[in-house]
Each structure stands twice: as structure tokens, then as C-alpha cells.
Amino acid sequence: MLIIGSEALPFAKTGGLADVLGALPPALARLGWEATVVLPRYGHVDAGTRVAAFPLAVGGHTQGVTLHAVPIDGARAILVDIPALFDRDELYGVGSADYPDNPRRFAFFVRAALEYAAQQDAPPSVIHAHDWQAGLAPVYLKTRYSGHPALAKTPCVFTIHNLAYQGNFEPDWLPRLDLSWDLLGLDALEFWGRISFLKGGINYSELLTTVSSRYAREIQTPEFGFGFDGILRRRSADLFGVLNGIDAEQWDPARDPYLPQPFSAEDLAGKRASKAAVLREYGLRDDDRALERPLVGMISRMVDQKGFDLIAALRNELAALDASFAVLGTGEPRYQDFWRGLAAGHPDRIGVRIGFDERMAHLIEAGADIFLMPSRFEPCGLNQMYSMRYGTIPVVRRVGGLADTVLDHAPGRPEATGFTFDEYTPPALLDALSRALALFREPPAWRAVQLSGMRRDHSWDRSAREYVKIYERALNPVPQPPAP
């Protein structure tokens, strides 16, 4: 099978998509599937062995394409090298501005992936495309490749990772991408007078998935649908939620090389060493009193979606809590400045690092007692699963994948794994965090919640088994009854 997406670990990452496309192919390979992931070969990537080269024309523009293969844990990656389009500083744009030729860049990428598939002795049985950057894959399959001897009958599964990113462009791009003006229709790519690559992926794929069961339901509502709720309701019978997994090898406190001391559900003693290391890294107090105080961690993009407007509204209340805070991330300047100001006012208990650091991310997940993730919406989320695996109890808003993975603590609920809240308000967030801080003062009850989370199976093997069911359904569609 062929997986098409714009980023994958270890080659390129801006978000959770890269984690998925780095972990899913090897997980499928462990289940006996021959899996290949195709992504652009961005300018900072030099991996791979050249396996093919050919000219490719899209909308009257011709580019030389070179394909490079890289083995990845039983599967393989194909990197599409088109220097004029992908040898740039960033993946999608600079700052908040997208590259103006993104439609052409990702059309070329998708066409190159399909040309690669067509050249194989055994074409893929299923194509799995991800997010708007690969949204034209099923569109091209149903148009330009509709009569192709190898690809004409290949079904496509399309996954929506975050509905907020839709790939919307002016309609005059259609002929420049070798697409007919007929596609400027409500049942095709048209979206409020423009074209949407995401809508193309939704309308032209056999089956659709998104990254949690709750999010699959939420995106069919006006609150979370970003204008696509009606489009998705029309295809609700073909829409499935498959919770993302985590890399259980990379995220394992018993053998994590970033930690000063390993620990596990059977022996949590080493977690204290990680807590002390976090406090020292942030220049916070790390004496016995500080180590007894709960440590709240955050690793996040500092944007409204992640709940930073709620956090900013609680500036005084957070500073008054008997807790320490270690924050890692980057995002909107106003939120970066907010955390810098809070840290400057409370340098013994509140620390912030602007940017991203993989080592520190692992250390915070291991050393924190509580992980704060109050998202406005969250398709799946991975940090809450990392946290539970490391015995760090998440405090989250009950939306999307957070609702599917974190079970709220209450008396008599031994399966609880964290603390949740529903209303998107500062008081609701503060109440959930306060409940967590109160339970921290009850070590036996706290340990029970820790162990409940640590024993959950959030591995990619579980997720891959669900994807296999969907691939098999795409290959063997259920006959639909005739219209009355």
C-alpha cells in the first residue's frame, strides 16, 4: 500500500502528522503489509538512495523529479526531490504566510507519488492520503488516472488530521493543475467560491478517517466543522475515527535515553530524578520542599486552539497556586510574552523556554506530576498519551481525542486516568486543575491514577489494526441498497 503525506519522522515535522506517518508504515509492516510512505524531500533532508528520475508536467510547467528510497523499520519511505519547489527554509510558508505556489507544489508532489505507484511492478492495493496537502490524490485518481491500467481501480482512504487546515485557493488554479473547470462544483472542490484541496480529498475518496472517534462526531457539527460539517454529514457512513497511537519504543520511561534514571509502573522511584532535573534545567528551586510541590508541565504551540487564552485569563490564579510550572513551546508573541512575564515575576516556581527541544520534551513528560492541555479543540492529541505512559496525570478539556483517552477522576472510578472539564471557560479549567492538585496530596489515590494511565495501550500496533480493517473495507466495499 502507498501512504501519501507532506511530512513524516524522521525526515520533516511541524506537527502530529509527522508522528503518524513515521509510525504507521512500520506498524503496518509488522502486520504483514508492504507499506511505503511518500513525502517531499525538503531542502534540509539528504537521506535516501536514488531509485528513479523522470520529468513531470503539471499545468504546462515541467519539473525534473528524482525519487530517493529510505528503509524505515520494515517499511520504506520514498522522498520526492523537486528542488525548485521544496528546497526552501520552511515546509509550508514563512511565519504565518503560506508560500503562494503551494497549490502547484503539492499538486506536483501528489502527481509524482502517483507516477511512482504507476511504475511499480505491483501497484498499490490501497492509497492512503493525509490532509489537504495530499487531497488531490483521490481527485487525480478519479480524473487523470481514471483509465490508467494500474491505478484506475485503486481505492483511496483519506485522513483528516485537523479540519482547520483546508488548503483553500483561488479557482483559477484548476487549469494550472490540469484539473477541469467542472470540478468547480458543490459536489467537487468548490468551497465558498474557492477550491479546497481538503474538500477534494473528502469527496473523491472511497473512505474517510480522522484521528479519534469523538473528533469524527464533532466535525459533523457547526461548532467544530469549520464550514465542512454538512459535507461530512453527507459522507457520515464512510467516516471513521481511528485514534492515533504513540511510538512505544521512543516514549518508554524504562529505557528513555533522555532521562537521568529509568522508571516504570512497577518502580516509579526514578520519576523523582526527572523532576529534579526539570527544576534545575529551568533554574527553579529544587530543594526537598520544591520536590514535594506538584510540578505542572506544558509542551505546546502557544495559540488559542491549545487553550492559551484560558490560561492567560488565569494569570493571577495560577501564580497563587502551590505548584511549580515548566513550559516549553513557541507560538503567538502575546502568549510567549505572557509566560515570560509570569516567569519573571515568580522565578523560583515558574519557568518557560520558547522553542522546541526533543530532550526537554521527554524530560518534562517524565518529570512533571501534571500535564496541562486545555485545548479549544483537539483532533487527537499525543502529549496526553505520552504523559500517561510516563505517570504524569493529564488535565484536559473533554474534546476530540482528549475525551477518547482521558477518563475523569471521581470517587469509585478506578479506571480514571486524569482530570477533564467541559465548558471552555477559565473557571472550568481552574476547577479541573485544582482537583488534580488536591488529589496530589493523597499519595495512594494519586498513584492509582498514575498506574491506570501507565497501563493503557496507546501503541501504534493497536491503531494499525484498525486501519487494516478500513483498508480491507475499501478493497471490499459493502454494497449499497438501491435508492427508493
N, C-alpha and C positions, 0 to 999 in steps of 0.2 A: 504494500500500500504506500501511497505518496501523501506526505503531510506538507502543506504549503503555509508558511507564515513569515513574518518580517523580522523576527528576532528569536534567538534560542541560545541558551547557555551551552557551551562556554564562549560563544563567539560574539554575541551582542545582546545587550539588555538595557531596557528602560523601565520595564515593569514585570508584572507577573506572567505575561505571555511568554517571556523568555524562559522562565522556570518550567512552564508547562511543556514547551516544545523541546527543552533539553531533557526532560524526564520521561515524557510519554513514549518516544520511539524505543528506548531501551526496555521499558516496561512491556510494550507490545512484543518486542523480540523475545522476552522471557516467556511469553505465552505462545510462541511459535509463529508469530507473524514476521514477515520480512518488511521492515519499516524503514523508509527513507524520508528525512525531513529536508526540505529545500528552503533556503533563505538567501538574502543578498550577501555578497562578500563585501562588507563595508571597508572603508579605507584603512582602518586600524587592524584589519584581520589579514594575516599572512599564512594561515593554515591551509592545508589541503594539497592533494596531488592532482594535477591537471588530467581530466578524463575526456574532455570534449571541447570543441570550439566551433562556432558557426556564426554567420551573420544573421541578424534578425531585424525585420522591418515592421514597424508599427506606425500607422498613420502617415506614411511617407518618409519617416525617419528610420535610418538604418544604423544599428549599433553592432559592434563585434561582441559576442558573448563567449566567455570562457567558463567552463564548469570545473570545479575542484571538489574532490571527494575526500571526506574525513571519516574514519571509523569512530563510532561512539557506542561503546558498551553493547556490542551485539547488533546494533543498528548502524546506520550511516547518515551523514549529512552531505548534501550537495550545496556548495556555495556558488551562487551566480555572480560572476565577476563582470560588471559593466562599468568601468572606471568613470566614464563621463556622468553617470547617474548616481553612483553610490560611493565614490571616493570623496567624501565630504566630512566635515567636522562632526556633524551630528546625524542621527538616523533619519529624523523626520523634518527637522527645521531648526532654526536658531532662536533660542528664547521661546517666546510664545507664538512666534511666526513660523508657519509651515513653509517649506520650500514651494515656490509657485508651480513647479513642474512635477509635484507629487503624483498627479494622475498619470503622467507619462512614465515616471519612474516605476510605479508599481504595476502598471499595465505591462511594461517590458518584462518586469520580474516574473509576473504570472505567466506570460506567454513563454518565457524561457523555461519555466518549470514544466509547462505542458509539452513543449518541444522535447525536453529531456525525457519525459514519460513516453512520448510517441516513438522515441528512438530505441527504447529498450526491447530486448528480445521477448520479454514477457511484460506487457503493460500492466500498470497497477489495477488491482481489482476494485479498489475504492480510492477516491481522492478526498482528503480531509483538509479543508481550507479554514483559516483562522482570521477573524477580524477584518475590518474594511480593506486593509492592505492586500488581502487575498480575495476580496469579494468578487472580483471579475473572473475568478477561476471557473465557477459554475456557469457564469454568463458566456464566456468564451466556449465552454464545453457544449452549450446548447445552441451556439450560433456558428462561429468559425469552424469548430471541430464536430459539428453535428453529423457530418458524413465521413468522418475520419475512420479508417478501418480499425485502428487500435483503440481509439478513445470515445467513439460515438456513443457507446452504451455504458460508459464508466459512470457509476453513481457518485454523487458528491455529498459529503456531510459538511455542514458549515457551522462553526462555533463562534458564538458571540461572547467575548470576554468582558467587554464593557460597552454598553449600549450608548454611552455618552459620546463615544468617538465613532463617527458615522461616515467619514470620507465623502463629504458633500462638495460638489464642484459645479461650475457653470456648465450648462448643457452643450455649449459649443465644443466641449471636449469629446463628444461622441464620435464625430468623424475622425478626429485626431487620434482616436484609439481603435480605429477600424470597427466601430460599432454603428449600427443603423439608427437613423432618427426614429424608427419605430419603437426603439427602446425608451423614448421619452413618453412613457405612459404610466398610468397609476399602477398597473399590474406588472411593471417592469422596473425601471430605475428612477423614474421621476419622483422627486420629493420636494414639495413646495417650490416648484418652478426650477429646481436644480436637478442634478443627478446625484445619486447616493450609491457609492460602491457597496456600502453595508446592505442597502435595500436589494441590490443586485444579488448579493450572496444569499439573502433570505428568500427571495422569490424564485431563484433558479436552482436551488439545491434540493435534493430529494428529502433530506432530513436535516433538522436543526438541533443544535445543543447549546446550552450555556452552562456556566460553571458552578451552579448549585440548584437544587430543586426549588428552594424558596425564591431565588432570583428568576427562575423560569416563570414562576407565577407573577412575581412583582412586575416584570417588564411588560406584562399584558394589561397593566393598569395605567391610567393617566399620570399618577404620581411618579412612577418610575420608568415610564415608557419613552420619554424624550421624543414624543410625536410618533413613535413606532408601535404604540400599543394596539392600534387597530390592525395594522399589518401583521403583527404577531398573533393576535387573536384569530385571524383568518387561517393561520397555519398552526393553531394550537395542537392539533392532533399529531403534528410532525415535530413538535418541540419537546426536548427532553433536558432535564437537569442532571449533569454529572459533576459531582463535587471534585474539584482539583485535589490532587494528592501532594505530598511533600517528599522530598528526597530523604528517605530514612537513613541512607548511608551518610550523607553530608550533614544532616541535622540529627546527631545522635550524641547525647551528653556523655555516654560511656566511652566514646573514642573521638571526641571533637578536638582537633589539634589546637584550636584557638583558646581552649580553657586551661587554667592553671592546674586543675585537678579534675579527673573524671568523676561522674556520679551516675546513678541510675535510680529506678523506682525502688530497687531493693536496698540501696545505700545512698541516701541523699546528702551525706556529710560533705561531699565536695562542692555542693552548691554554695556554701558559705564562702569558700575561697574565691569563687567567681564574683560574688557580691562585693567582697573586699577589693578585688581587682577593679571592678567598675568604679567604685567610690574613689579609689586612688587615681584612675585614669582621668576622672572628671575633676580632680582636685577637691573633692568633698571630704568631710570628716569621715574617718574610717576606724575610729576607736570602738570599743565594745558597745557603748551607747548607740553609736551610729549603726552598728551592725544589727542591733536589736530593733532598730526603727525600720518599718517597711520601706522598701525601695520600689518606686513606680518607674517602669521603663516605657519609652515610646520610640519606635523606629518607623518613620512615616514621611510621605510627602506632606509638606505643610500647606494644605489647601482646604477649602471649605468642605469638599467631599469627605475628607478624613475627620471632620468634626472640630476643626481648629477654631471655628467661630464660637462653638460652645465653650471650648477650653479658655479662649480669650475672655469670655464673659465671666469666667470664674477666677479671674486673676487673684483677687484678694482671698477668696475661699481656699484656693489651692495653696497659697503661701501660708495660710494659717493651719493647715493640716500637719499632724505629727508624722510626716513622711518625707523621704528624700525622692528626688526626681532626676532621671538621666535620660536625656532626649537626644536623638540622632536623626537628622534629616535635612532636607532642603525644600524650598518652595517659595511661596509669596513673600516678598520682603517684609510686609507688615507682620506676618507671623514669625518670621525669623527674628525681627526686632522685638516682638513681644517676649519670646523666650530669652533672648539676650538680656532684656531689661529685668525679667524675673530672676534670672541667674545672678545678675549684678547686684540685685537687692538682697539676695539670700545665698551668698557664695558658699556657705557651709552645707547647704541641703539641696540646692537646685543647680544642675549643670546641663549645658547644651553644647552640642557640636553641630555646626552647619556643614552639610556634605554627607557623603556616604562612605562607609568603611566596613568591608565584609567582616574583618576580625572583630570590630567593635559590635557589629550586629549580633554575632554569635555570643559575644561576652555579655551583652545586655540581656539577651534571651535567657542566658544561663544564670546571671547574677541577680536579675530583678525578682522581686516577690510577686509583683502585679504588673500586667501589661495592659496599657490603656489604648483602646481602639474604638472611639465613639463615632463611627462613620455615619454620615448622612445616608449614603447607600454603599453597598459593598457586594459586588457580584459574587465573589468567593472569599477572598482574603486568605493569606498564607500565614501571616505572623501569629494569628491566634492559635494555629495548629503547631507552629514552631514552639510557641510559648507553652502549650500544654505538654508537649514532648519533653520540655526542659523543667517541668514542675513549676512553671510561672503561671499564675492564675489570671486569665484574661477578664477584663471589664469591657464589655462591648455593647453597642446598640443592637437590638434584635432585628436585623435586616439581612437579606441575602444569605450568603454563606456563613455569616456570623451566627444567624439563627439556626442554621443546619448543623453547626459544630459545637456551639457553646450552650450548655444546659444550665439554666439559672439555679443558683443555690437557694435552697429553702429547707427548713427543718423536715426531716423524714424523707429527704431525697438523696439517697446515697450515690446515685449516678451523676450528680451535679458536677460540672467541670469549670464553672466560672460564675460571673455576675452579669446580668443583662438589664437593659432598660428599653422602653418602647418609645415614649414621646421624645421628639428631638428638641429638648429644652435643657438649659443649664441645670435647673433643679433636678431633673430626672437623672442626668449624668452624675451630679454630685451625690445623689442618694445611692446610686449603684456603687460608686467608689467608696463612699462611707461604709456601706455594708461590707465591702471587701476588707477595708481597714479594721473594722470591728472583728471580723472573723479571724484576722491575722493574730489577734490577741488570744485566740483559743487554739493552741497548737494541735491538739488531736483532731479537731474538726477541720482545721486548715490542711493538715496532712492528708486527710481523707479526700478532700477536693483535689489536691495535687496528684495523688495517686490515681484517682479516677481519670484525670486528663492524660496522665502519662501512659496509661494502659489502653488508650483508644488507638485504633488502627487507622491512621491517616496516610498510609503508604500509597505510592503510585500503582502498586500491583492491584489494589482494590479498585482504583479508578479505571485502570486499563481494562479490567474485566468488564466494567460497564460499557466502555467504548466498544469493545468487541461485540457486545450484544447489539449495539446500534449499527456497526458496520454490517453485521450479518442481516439485520433487518433491511438495510439499504440494498443489500445484494438479493434479498428475497422479500420484496415488498408484499405487504398484506393487501390482497385485492379489495378495492373499494366497491361498495354496493352501487348499483346504477342510480342515477338521480331520478327522483319520482317525476 
